[in-house]
Amino acid sequence: MASYVPAVLIALLMFSHVMDAMASDDLGFFFFVLMWPGGFCKLSSEGCCDPKVGEPISDFFARGLLPYSNNGTALTNCSKCTFHLDEVSDMMGDLYSYWSDISCPSADSINLWKFTWETYGVCSGLTQHDYFNKSLDILKEIDMLKRLEKYNIIPIEYHDYPVREIMEAIEAEFNVTATIECSSNSVADYQLYKIYLCLDKDLTKLISCPVPAPEEIEYCPEYIAFSPYTPQNETSMAANPIRMSTVPE
């Protein structure tokens, strides 16, 4: 009698191969990128705009969980696994709030999620759902805005902070060093823009970064601004809470 493999088993095997293709053998660690929207708004004279859908929060946004090799090479475009919106349907509210596209003219944040997944997420070894869910969990557990507030580092107009002071506060909280990226505009107004932290390849803990940061970032002068961000349709943390999971330490 001829043997056969059930169709369901074939599908599972095919899925397994797709998942294997997503994880690079060179994976050494992850950069986790937090973006301060107030710094983004100062990049150009256009400022920033509310997205077409959703309400961004007045807090640090997630901007990527970026897989890297130990020698500092970004791992990108490892497979052709495309973005599927239905796979993040249970976290859409959080994504619209904490992973929002506030560029001008108003955009749809879905395109940002799609780019991030198809560029970086496919190399993470995670499913699409787990990639975004884990990123949101890490963002919440880091809780950078409240951590900085403990050291009287708060978003405020017309006040500059020493970069060293910000980095020392982050190191005191997490026992690791961070890299800070600044935004600047035509009048050389340097703003806190992005913070880069590193996690081990299993995403279980924060680690000291094997390399400082992606090469293309714009570093900061000695003093920088930390400007407030208030979306036009602000949603409070209480009204739109983000889920919690494990704490990277």
N, C-alpha and C positions, 0 to 999 in steps of 0.2 A: 504494500500500500504506500502510495506516495505521501511523503511528509510535507507539512506546510507550516508556515509561521502565521499565527493569527494577525489580522490587520491591526488590532490594538497594540500588539507587541511591536510590530514594525513601526508604528507611530511613536511608541515610547523610545525605541532605539534611535530613531531619527532625531527625536527631541534631545536625547542624551548627547548625540554627536554635535548638535547645535550648541548646547550648553558648554561642551568641552572646548569648542572653537572660541567661545567668548572669553575664556580664561587664558591669559598669556603665560607661558612657562617662565617668562622673564619678570613676572610681577614680584616686586620687592616691598612696596609700601604704597600708601595713598596720600596725596595732598587733599585736605579738605579745605575748601575755599568759602569764606564768609564775605559777603559784600555789604558795606554800609550804603544804603540808598541815598543818603544825604551827600556822600562823596560822588556818587554817580551823577546826581543832579547838577553838580558844579563843573562837569566835564566840558560843557558847551553853553553858549548863550540860549540854546533851546530849553535848557533845564531838563525836566522829566515830565512825563505824562502818565495819568492813570491808564492802566491797560483796558482793552475793550471789554474784557470779562474779568470779574473778580475784584477783590478789594485788598490791595497790599497792606502789610502791617508796618507800623513804625518800630522796626527792629532790624537786626541783621538778617539778610537773606542768605539762603544757600545758593552757591554758584557752581557747585560741582564737587564730586568725589573722584579725583583724578588718579588713575593708576599709573605708577612709575616703576621703572626698574631701579635696582640699587645704585646703578651708576648715573642716575639722573635723567634717563631717557623717558619721555612721555610715551605711554602705550595708547595708541589711538587706532580707530578703524580696523579692529581685529576681525570683524565679521560683518556680514551684510544683514544682520538681524535688525529689522526696522522697528520703529516706535509704533506701539499700538495703544491708543488712548484708553481703551477698555481695561487694560491691565493696571491702570492707576485710578480707576473710577472711585475707589473707596477712600482716596486721599485728595480728591480734587480741590476741596476747600482749603486744605493746608498748602497745596502747591500754589494755588492762586494767591495766597497770602504771603508765603515765605519763599517762593521761587517765581517771583513775578517779573514780567518784562515791563519796565517803566520808561522805555525809550520813547522818543517822539518821532513821528506822530504815533498816536496810540496803537499798540500792537496786540497780537494775541499771544499770550504766554506759552501756548501749546507748541509753537514753533521753537521756542527756547528749550523746552523739555526735549523735544525731538532731536535738536542739534546735540544737546548734551549726551543723551542716550546713545545716539548713533556714532558719536565721536569717541566718547570716553566710557560710557556704561557698558558697551559691548566687550570691553577689555577687562571688566572688573571681576568676572567669574560669578556674577550675581544675575538673577532673573531681573527683568525690567521692574517688576513690582518691588522686589527686595532692594534694588538699587536706590530707588527714590524713597522708599519707606525708611531704609537705614539712614539715608542722608538727612531726612527730616528728624529722625530720632537723635542723631548726633548733634544737629543744630540746636535742638531743645536742651539736650544735656549739657552742652557747652554754655549755653545761655550767656553769650558774651556781653550783651548790654548790661545785664545786672552784675556780672563779674567786674566790669570796669567801673560801674557806679560805686562799688565798695571802696575804690581808690579815688573817689571824687573826679573821675573822668567821665564826663557826661556831654551829650551833644548840646552845644550852645553857640550862638553867633558871636563873632568878634572876640574870640578867645583862642589862643594857640596853646597846644600841649607839646612838651618835649617828647619826641618819639621814644627816647630812652625810657621815659616814665611809663608809657603805654606798654612797651615790651617787658619791662620789669613787673608790671601788674599781671600780665598774662603768665609770665614765668612763675610768679608767686602762686597763682591759682592752679596751674596745671603741671608745674615742675618740668616744663619743656619750653624751648624757645620758639617764637613765632617770627614769621617774616611779614612785614607790613608793606603794602603797596599804596601809593598815593595817586590821586588824580590831580591834574593841574589844568588850568585854562590859559587864555591869552594874557591874563594879568598876573600869571605865576602864583595863583592862589592854590596852594597845596593842601589837599584834603585827605583825611583818612578814607580810604576807598575799599581795600580788601585786606583780609587777614588770612594767612596760610598757616595751617597746622598740619601735622602728619600723624597718620595712624598706621599700625602694623598691617600686614597684608591680610590678616584674618579679621580686621576691624574690631579688635577686642580692647585696644588701649591706644592712648596717645603716646607718641614716641618723639625723640629728637630727630629732626629731619636729616636724612643722609646727605641731602644737598640743600642749599639755602632756599631756593624757590625757582619756579619756571624762569627761564632766561629773559623772556620778553617783558617782564614787569617793570614798572617805573618806580624806582626807589624814592625815598623821602628825604627832604632836608632835615635839619636838626629840630625844627618846630613845625607843627602842622595843625590845621583846623579840624574840628569834629562838628560839622554843621548839622543842625536838626533836620529831620525829614518828617513831613506831615502830608500824607496823601489826601487828596480832596475828599475822598469818602473813607475816612479812617475807621477801621474796625478794632475794637479793643481785644486784648488777649483773652479776656473773660468770655467775650462773645464768640470768639473763634479759636478755641484752645487747640494746641498742637499735641499730638499724642506723645507719650513717654514710653521708653523701653529701657534698654541697658545703658549704663553710664560708662563711657570710656574714661579710664583713669590712668 
